[in-house]
Structures are given as structure tokens and as C-alpha cells.
């Protein structure tokens, strides 16, 4: 079996890790600090979903488990790798169910669909305990609603 890294190597990456907690404001502030201001609310929402999924579903709200986030930005490309210490899941199956509106009776899964709407590239590792998120923001585009 060949293992491929989801993390592109063409830029410098930083790492932050923290115990599983739903208090994410300082982490989010750091993760979006280099994102152009007009795009921060949208990117913040997506990253918050990814982090909350890692804390709640991945780590089961266990404060002894950590969420590890690697991030890099080299304008106009912004990237994040969110990893939890949980057993993982099958993201393709859950995403398929989200896209086909099978979630009406479930409480989870909508966040995954939201990630695919906010970020230009979303990919989970084979285990399902790590998601790579990337956003391309064209330098001349200062409004998230104009692509």
C-alpha cells in the first residue's frame, strides 16, 4: 500500500494543537489571521465546523485527546489540515448521504456538506480522522460573493 500525504510541501506550515474543547475562538482567530478580511467570516465558519467535528465526533469531547491543526498560507492559496485522535469514519458514505438529503432524521453530517461549499478543496484521509481544506482567493477578488 502506498500512503500519500494530503499536505502539499510547497510552503511553510505551522502547527497548533489543543485539548478537545468547544471553545474555539482563539484558535479560529489565529487560523484566519492571514485571510483577507472580506473572506474571514466564511472561512471561519468552515474551520469552526471542521474543528467542532474533530472535537465532538472524532475525539468524543474527551479533553485528554487533542485536535492538531497544521496551516499554511501563500497568497492566494490558504490551507488547513485538521486532525483528531479518534478512530475515524467513512467520509464518502456520510457525504453521499448528505448530498442526497438522507439526513432529515440525523443530527450530524450537514457540516461536512458545508465544508464542500466553503472550501475549494476538501479531502479526508483514508481513516477519516483528518481533513485537508484549501481555499484559493484570487488577489483581485475582494468580495466573497463575486467569484
C-alpha positions as CSV (number, residue, x, y, z in Angstrom):
1,X,0.0,0.0,0.0
2,X,1.3,3.5,-0.9
3,X,0.5,6.3,1.6
4,X,0.1,9.8,0.1
5,X,0.3,13.0,2.2
6,X,-2.6,15.3,1.7
7,X,-0.4,18.2,2.7
8,X,1.3,20.0,-0.2
9,X,5.0,20.7,0.6
10,X,5.5,23.9,-1.4
11,X,5.0,26.3,1.5
12,X,5.9,26.7,5.2
13,X,3.5,25.0,7.6
14,X,2.7,26.0,11.2
15,X,1.1,23.6,13.8
16,X,-1.2,24.2,16.7
17,X,-2.7,21.5,19.0
18,X,-5.1,21.8,21.8
19,X,-7.2,19.6,24.1
20,X,-10.7,18.8,22.8
21,X,-12.9,21.8,23.7
22,X,-15.8,23.6,22.1
23,X,-14.2,26.9,23.0
24,X,-12.5,27.6,19.6
25,X,-12.4,31.4,19.3
26,X,-8.7,31.9,19.9
27,X,-7.8,29.1,17.6
28,X,-10.0,30.4,14.9
29,X,-8.6,33.9,15.3
30,X,-5.1,32.5,14.7
31,X,-6.1,30.3,11.8
32,X,-7.8,33.1,9.8
33,X,-5.3,35.9,10.7
34,X,-3.8,36.0,7.2
35,X,-7.0,35.5,5.3
36,X,-8.2,38.7,3.5
37,X,-10.8,40.4,5.8
38,X,-13.7,40.1,3.4
39,X,-13.3,36.3,3.4
40,X,-12.8,35.8,7.1
41,X,-16.4,35.1,8.2
42,X,-16.9,32.4,5.6
43,X,-13.6,30.7,6.2
44,X,-14.1,31.0,10.0
45,X,-17.5,29.2,9.7
46,X,-15.9,26.4,7.7
47,X,-13.0,25.9,10.0
48,X,-15.3,26.0,13.0
49,X,-17.3,23.2,11.5
50,X,-14.2,21.1,10.9
51,X,-12.8,21.7,14.4
52,X,-16.2,21.0,16.1
53,X,-16.5,17.8,14.1
54,X,-13.0,16.8,15.3
55,X,-13.8,17.6,18.9
56,X,-17.3,16.1,19.1
57,X,-17.3,13.3,16.6
58,X,-13.6,12.4,16.4
59,X,-12.5,12.8,20.0
60,X,-15.8,12.4,21.6
61,X,-15.4,15.6,23.7
62,X,-12.6,13.8,25.6
63,X,-10.3,16.6,27.0
64,X,-7.4,14.0,27.1
65,X,-7.4,13.8,23.3
66,X,-6.1,16.6,21.1
67,X,-7.0,18.3,17.9
68,X,-4.0,19.1,15.8
69,X,-4.2,21.7,13.1
70,X,-1.5,22.4,10.5
71,X,-1.9,25.6,8.4
72,X,-0.2,27.5,5.7
73,X,-0.8,30.5,3.5
74,X,1.0,31.7,0.5
75,X,-1.3,34.2,-1.0
76,X,-3.7,33.5,-2.8
77,X,-3.8,29.9,-1.5
78,X,-4.8,29.1,2.1
79,X,-4.6,25.6,3.6
80,X,-5.5,23.8,6.8
81,X,-5.1,20.2,7.9
82,X,-7.4,19.3,10.8
83,X,-6.7,16.0,12.6
84,X,-8.3,14.4,15.6
85,X,-7.3,11.3,17.7
86,X,-10.5,9.4,17.1
87,X,-11.0,6.2,15.3
88,X,-12.2,7.9,12.1
89,X,-15.2,7.2,9.9
90,X,-16.1,6.8,6.2
91,X,-16.4,10.3,4.9
92,X,-17.5,9.3,1.4
93,X,-20.5,7.4,2.8
94,X,-21.6,10.3,5.1
95,X,-21.1,12.9,2.4
96,X,-23.1,10.8,-0.1
97,X,-26.0,10.7,2.5
98,X,-25.7,14.5,3.0
99,X,-25.9,15.2,-0.7
100,X,-29.0,13.0,-1.2
101,X,-30.9,14.6,1.7
102,X,-31.0,11.4,3.8
103,X,-30.1,13.4,6.9
104,X,-33.6,14.6,7.8
105,X,-33.7,12.4,10.9
106,X,-30.0,12.7,11.8
107,X,-28.3,15.4,13.8
108,X,-24.9,15.3,12.1
109,X,-23.4,15.4,8.6
110,X,-24.5,18.9,7.5
111,X,-21.2,20.4,8.5
112,X,-19.4,18.1,6.0
113,X,-21.6,19.4,3.2
114,X,-20.9,23.0,4.4
115,X,-17.2,22.4,4.1
116,X,-17.6,21.4,0.5
117,X,-19.4,24.6,-0.2
118,X,-16.9,26.9,1.5
119,X,-13.6,25.4,0.5
120,X,-12.3,24.8,-3.0
121,X,-10.6,21.5,-2.0
122,X,-11.8,19.2,0.8
123,X,-10.3,15.7,1.2
124,X,-10.3,13.3,4.1
125,X,-7.6,10.8,4.7
126,X,-8.3,7.1,4.3
127,X,-9.0,6.7,8.0
128,X,-11.4,9.6,8.2
129,X,-9.7,11.3,11.2
130,X,-8.0,14.1,9.1
131,X,-9.4,16.6,6.7
132,X,-7.4,18.8,4.3
133,X,-9.1,22.1,3.4
134,X,-7.9,24.7,0.9
135,X,-9.2,27.9,-0.4
136,X,-8.0,29.9,-3.4
137,X,-8.7,33.6,-3.2
138,X,-8.0,35.5,-6.4
139,X,-5.9,38.5,-5.5
140,X,-8.2,40.9,-7.4
141,X,-11.4,39.5,-5.8
142,X,-12.2,41.4,-2.6
143,X,-15.8,40.2,-2.3
144,X,-16.6,36.5,-1.4
145,X,-19.9,36.8,-3.3
146,X,-18.2,37.7,-6.6
147,X,-16.1,34.8,-8.0
